[in-house]
């Protein structure tokens, strides 16, 4: 159902006070959002896009210094019409199963830290990265009409086939996104058209 959030992912880090030089942006042409800030001289950067090429959401988290703890937690959606449960698979993929209470089917959610230069620990509702300065997090939402454990295992395993770098995933996404974004152009070079209202 496109009219409600799939899940809420919270990001908590060891340093959370003394923010400065905060910047947030949305790049419509490239299909990317991002933010950056500093705490003391430690620069933090987050970038995210929803890939048309790979059908996933990619999130990059980078810091100048290694952080003792970066914790990704799944919030309960508190939606009375959706029954959710979570589990962490042996390959550190956090899987959520969401059933519609009064409808047929539901959807699966998948969260996986693809690339991390620290250590990872997974629980049924969170993934912790310790002593890391960069993380690549991949997410998927897959609807279903009936439960399919084989599909869950297949999708969970598919994360290992994607690139380890945000930039490589972003490049393939940008090609597809640009085809959609640039399919219409507006030419106001002629003097008569310059007076038209937009």
C-alpha positions as CSV (number, residue, x, y, z in Angstrom):
1,X,0.0,0.0,0.0
2,X,1.7,3.3,-1.1
3,X,-0.3,5.4,1.3
4,X,1.6,4.5,4.5
5,X,5.3,4.3,5.5
6,X,6.9,0.9,5.1
7,X,8.9,1.3,8.3
8,X,10.8,3.9,10.4
9,X,14.6,3.6,10.6
10,X,16.2,5.6,13.4
11,X,19.9,6.3,13.3
12,X,21.6,7.0,16.7
13,X,25.3,7.9,17.1
14,X,27.6,8.4,20.0
15,X,28.1,12.1,19.3
16,X,24.8,14.0,19.4
17,X,25.5,17.5,20.7
18,X,27.4,20.6,19.5
19,X,26.2,20.6,15.9
20,X,27.4,23.3,13.5
21,X,27.6,24.0,9.8
22,X,24.5,21.9,9.2
23,X,23.4,21.5,5.6
24,X,20.5,19.6,4.0
25,X,19.8,19.2,0.3
26,X,17.5,17.6,-2.2
27,X,18.9,17.0,-5.7
28,X,15.8,16.4,-8.0
29,X,17.9,16.0,-11.1
30,X,20.0,13.2,-9.7
31,X,17.3,11.8,-7.4
32,X,19.3,12.1,-4.1
33,X,18.9,13.7,-0.7
34,X,21.6,14.3,1.8
35,X,22.8,16.2,4.9
36,X,26.1,17.1,6.5
37,X,27.3,18.8,9.7
38,X,30.2,19.1,12.1
39,X,30.7,18.3,15.7
40,X,34.0,19.8,16.8
41,X,36.2,19.0,13.8
42,X,34.5,15.7,13.0
43,X,32.4,16.0,9.8
44,X,29.3,13.8,9.3
45,X,27.7,13.1,6.0
46,X,24.6,11.2,5.0
47,X,23.4,10.5,1.4
48,X,20.4,8.5,0.3
49,X,18.6,7.6,-2.9
50,X,15.9,5.1,-4.1
51,X,17.4,3.1,-7.0
52,X,15.4,2.6,-10.1
53,X,18.1,0.3,-11.4
54,X,18.4,-2.0,-8.5
55,X,15.0,-1.6,-6.8
56,X,16.4,-0.7,-3.4
57,X,17.2,2.2,-1.1
58,X,20.8,3.0,-0.5
59,X,22.0,5.1,2.5
60,X,25.6,6.2,3.0
61,X,26.9,7.3,6.4
62,X,30.4,8.8,6.7
63,X,32.4,10.4,9.5
64,X,35.9,11.7,9.6
65,X,36.5,9.9,12.8
66,X,35.5,6.4,13.9
67,X,32.4,6.4,16.1
68,X,32.2,4.1,19.1
69,X,28.6,3.3,18.2
70,X,26.1,3.8,15.3
71,X,22.8,2.1,16.0
72,X,20.1,1.5,13.5
73,X,16.8,0.7,15.1
74,X,13.4,-0.1,13.7
75,X,10.5,1.8,15.3
76,X,7.2,0.2,15.7
77,X,4.8,1.8,13.2
78,X,1.9,1.8,15.7
79,X,-0.4,1.2,12.9
80,X,-3.4,-0.9,14.3
81,X,-4.1,-2.3,10.8
82,X,-0.7,-3.7,10.3
83,X,0.8,-6.6,12.4
84,X,4.6,-6.5,12.3
85,X,7.3,-8.8,13.5
86,X,11.1,-8.8,13.0
87,X,14.0,-11.2,12.9
88,X,17.7,-11.0,12.2
89,X,19.0,-13.6,9.8
90,X,22.4,-15.2,10.1
91,X,23.8,-13.0,7.3
92,X,23.0,-9.9,9.3
93,X,19.9,-9.0,7.3
94,X,17.1,-7.5,9.5
95,X,13.8,-8.8,8.0
96,X,10.4,-7.4,8.9
97,X,7.1,-9.2,8.1
98,X,4.1,-6.9,8.0
99,X,0.6,-8.4,7.6
100,X,-2.5,-6.4,6.8
101,X,-5.0,-7.1,9.5
102,X,-8.1,-6.6,7.4
103,X,-6.7,-7.2,3.9
104,X,-4.9,-9.9,2.0
105,X,-1.2,-10.1,2.1
106,X,1.3,-7.5,3.3
107,X,5.0,-6.8,2.7
108,X,8.5,-7.7,3.8
109,X,11.2,-5.1,4.7
110,X,14.9,-5.8,4.6
111,X,17.8,-3.8,6.1
112,X,21.4,-4.8,5.6
113,X,24.7,-3.0,6.3
114,X,26.5,-3.9,3.1
115,X,29.8,-2.2,3.8
116,X,31.2,-1.2,7.2
117,X,34.8,-0.6,8.4
118,X,33.9,-1.6,11.9
119,X,32.1,-4.5,13.6
120,X,28.4,-5.4,13.2
121,X,26.0,-6.9,15.7
122,X,22.4,-7.7,14.7
123,X,19.3,-8.1,17.0
124,X,15.7,-8.6,16.0
125,X,15.0,-4.9,16.0
126,X,18.4,-3.2,15.5
127,X,21.8,-3.4,13.9
128,X,24.8,-1.9,15.7
129,X,28.0,-0.8,14.1
130,X,31.0,-0.2,16.4
131,X,34.2,1.7,15.8
132,X,33.1,2.6,12.2
133,X,33.6,5.7,10.1
134,X,31.7,4.6,7.0
135,X,28.6,2.5,6.4
136,X,26.6,1.5,3.4
137,X,23.1,0.5,4.3
138,X,20.8,-1.2,1.7
139,X,17.0,-1.5,2.2
140,X,14.2,-3.2,0.3
141,X,10.4,-3.4,0.6
142,X,8.7,-6.3,-1.2
143,X,4.9,-6.8,-1.2
144,X,3.4,-10.3,-0.9
145,X,-0.1,-11.8,-1.2
146,X,1.0,-14.9,0.7
147,X,4.0,-15.6,2.9
148,X,7.0,-16.9,1.0
149,X,10.0,-18.0,3.1
150,X,11.9,-19.0,-0.1
151,X,11.6,-15.4,-1.4
152,X,12.8,-14.0,2.0
153,X,16.0,-16.1,1.8
154,X,16.5,-15.2,-1.9
155,X,16.1,-11.4,-1.4
156,X,18.3,-11.6,1.8
157,X,21.0,-13.4,-0.2
158,X,20.7,-10.9,-3.1
159,X,22.3,-8.1,-1.1
160,X,25.7,-9.8,-1.5
161,X,25.5,-9.4,-5.2
162,X,25.4,-5.6,-5.1
163,X,28.4,-3.3,-5.2
164,X,30.2,-2.4,-2.0
165,X,30.3,1.3,-2.8
166,X,27.6,3.9,-2.7
167,X,29.1,5.6,-5.7
168,X,28.8,2.6,-8.0
169,X,25.1,2.0,-7.0
170,X,24.4,5.7,-7.4
171,X,25.9,5.8,-10.9
172,X,23.6,3.1,-12.2
173,X,20.6,4.7,-10.5
174,X,21.4,8.1,-11.9
175,X,21.2,6.8,-15.5
176,X,17.7,5.5,-15.0
177,X,16.6,8.6,-13.0
178,X,17.9,11.0,-15.6
179,X,15.9,9.3,-18.3
180,X,12.7,10.2,-16.4
181,X,13.8,13.6,-15.1
182,X,15.0,14.9,-18.5
183,X,12.2,13.6,-20.7
184,X,10.6,17.1,-20.7
185,X,12.5,20.4,-21.4
186,X,11.4,24.0,-21.5
187,X,12.8,26.4,-24.0
188,X,12.3,30.1,-23.3
189,X,14.8,31.5,-25.8
190,X,12.3,33.1,-28.1
191,X,11.1,36.5,-26.9
192,X,7.4,35.7,-27.2
193,X,7.7,32.7,-24.9
194,X,9.7,34.7,-22.2
195,X,6.5,36.4,-21.2
196,X,4.6,33.2,-20.5
197,X,3.6,32.5,-16.9
198,X,5.1,29.4,-15.3
